[in-house]
Amino acid sequence: MTITDSDAAIPEPRRSLEVSQTGAASAIRAIYERRAIRTYDDRPISREDVELVLDAAIHAPSAVNCQPWAFVVIQEREALARYAKEGTQLLLDEPLAVEVVESGLPDMDRLRQMASGPDFELFHGAPALVVIYATSADGVPDCFLAAQNLMLASWTLGLGTCPIGLARPLFNRAEVKKELGVSPEWTCALPIAIGWPDAAAAPTSRRPAQVAWK
Ligand SMILES: Cc1cc2nc3c(=O)[nH]c(=O)nc-3n(C[C@H](O)[C@H](O)[C@H](O)COP(=O)(O)O)c2cc1C
């Protein structure tokens, strides 16, 4: 997968995001209503919808507009099941990769215990996974902005998403990058499960913003 500067273009929106299946037409509503979705129904996502949310992703801001991102869309059921299994095994077997340790997850022991249970599925049974790769050494923060755009646009369409930080070590493995046809130099920033929600997710809490005024 090689994207060069000659591929760059001033993009036209693909379709108005005002067309909403949830009624969450405004960005602010999507921000407040989006939840990490962990149960999906079996319906596949259309190519058009995947392209739409990827288009929203690439409208994220990036440092000096360098757009240091690339996306792999995995929809083959067999591949998803295999990666979910391999990613879980990696989580259980290997010393925690630095990105998992640094993710600040509160209780990795509890998480590993959960991952070893029979009902655990790393991608929550989603029909698709979008893996965002940073194509430059310092591109990961820009990829997170793209990830948020993708998740908010998905929500506006009625699609659910869940970031799967626990799968980053898997998608940073040399053999997996090779299989996906991505450069060995790229860093997996964030895999995101995506699909039609099976049930509404419970609201989640937020601590008040810590703010210093000067
Ligand atoms: C960088 C990052 C990594 C995450 N990794 C996982 C993950 O591996 N599995 C999972 O189920 N949720 C994951 N999440 C989702 C968070 O648990 C979720 O966003 C958080 O609990 C708040 O819930 P909300 O998004 O519904 O508000 C991740 C979120 C972020 C931002």
Ligand as a Chemical Component Dictionary entry (heavy atoms), coordinates in Angstrom:
data_LIG
# 
_chem_comp.id                   LIG 
_chem_comp.type                 NON-POLYMER 
_chem_comp.pdbx_formal_charge   0 
_chem_comp.three_letter_code    LIG 
# 
loop_
_chem_comp_atom.comp_id 
_chem_comp_atom.atom_id 
_chem_comp_atom.alt_atom_id 
_chem_comp_atom.type_symbol 
_chem_comp_atom.charge 
_chem_comp_atom.model_Cartn_x 
_chem_comp_atom.model_Cartn_y 
_chem_comp_atom.model_Cartn_z 
_chem_comp_atom.pdbx_ordinal 
LIG C1  C1  C 0 -7.057  4.292  23.089 1  
LIG C2  C2  C 0 -8.249  3.479  23.506 2  
LIG C3  C3  C 0 -8.147  2.108  23.591 3  
LIG C4  C4  C 0 -9.257  1.342  23.934 4  
LIG N1  N1  N 0 -9.157  -0.024 23.930 5  
LIG C5  C5  C 0 -10.241 -0.785 24.184 6  
LIG C6  C6  C 0 -10.178 -2.206 24.051 7  
LIG O1  O1  O 0 -9.158  -2.791 23.732 8  
LIG N2  N2  N 0 -11.315 -2.911 24.255 9  
LIG C7  C7  C 0 -12.512 -2.313 24.599 10 
LIG O2  O2  O 0 -13.506 -3.000 24.755 11 
LIG N3  N3  N 0 -12.587 -0.958 24.731 12 
LIG C8  C8  C 0 -11.506 -0.184 24.516 13 
LIG N4  N4  N 0 -11.587 1.195  24.580 14 
LIG C9  C9  C 0 -12.894 1.824  24.887 15 
LIG C10 C10 C 0 -12.940 2.445  26.276 16 
LIG O3  O3  O 0 -13.014 1.424  27.241 17 
LIG C11 C11 C 0 -14.147 3.390  26.354 18 
LIG O4  O4  O 0 -13.999 4.407  25.402 19 
LIG C12 C12 C 0 -14.293 3.976  27.747 20 
LIG O5  O5  O 0 -14.623 2.988  28.684 21 
LIG C13 C13 C 0 -15.390 5.070  27.809 22 
LIG O6  O6  O 0 -16.619 4.554  27.327 23 
LIG P1  P1  P 0 -17.406 5.298  26.150 24 
LIG O7  O7  O 0 -16.479 5.341  24.950 25 
LIG O8  O8  O 0 -18.621 4.457  25.902 26 
LIG O9  O9  O 0 -17.731 6.650  26.652 27 
LIG C14 C14 C 0 -10.490 1.977  24.261 28 
LIG C15 C15 C 0 -10.580 3.368  24.182 29 
LIG C16 C16 C 0 -9.491  4.113  23.790 30 
LIG C17 C17 C 0 -9.637  5.610  23.682 31 
# 
loop_
_chem_comp_bond.comp_id 
_chem_comp_bond.atom_id_1 
_chem_comp_bond.atom_id_2 
_chem_comp_bond.value_order 
_chem_comp_bond.pdbx_ordinal 
LIG C1  C2  SING 1  
LIG C2  C3  SING 2  
LIG C2  C16 DOUB 3  
LIG C3  C4  DOUB 4  
LIG C4  N1  SING 5  
LIG C4  C14 SING 6  
LIG N1  C5  DOUB 7  
LIG C5  C6  SING 8  
LIG C5  C8  SING 9  
LIG C6  O1  DOUB 10 
LIG C6  N2  SING 11 
LIG N2  C7  SING 12 
LIG C7  O2  DOUB 13 
LIG C7  N3  SING 14 
LIG N3  C8  DOUB 15 
LIG C8  N4  SING 16 
LIG N4  C9  SING 17 
LIG N4  C14 SING 18 
LIG C9  C10 SING 19 
LIG C10 O3  SING 20 
LIG C10 C11 SING 21 
LIG C11 O4  SING 22 
LIG C11 C12 SING 23 
LIG C12 O5  SING 24 
LIG C12 C13 SING 25 
LIG C13 O6  SING 26 
LIG O6  P1  SING 27 
LIG P1  O7  DOUB 28 
LIG P1  O8  SING 29 
LIG P1  O9  SING 30 
LIG C14 C15 DOUB 31 
LIG C15 C16 SING 32 
LIG C16 C17 SING 33 
# 
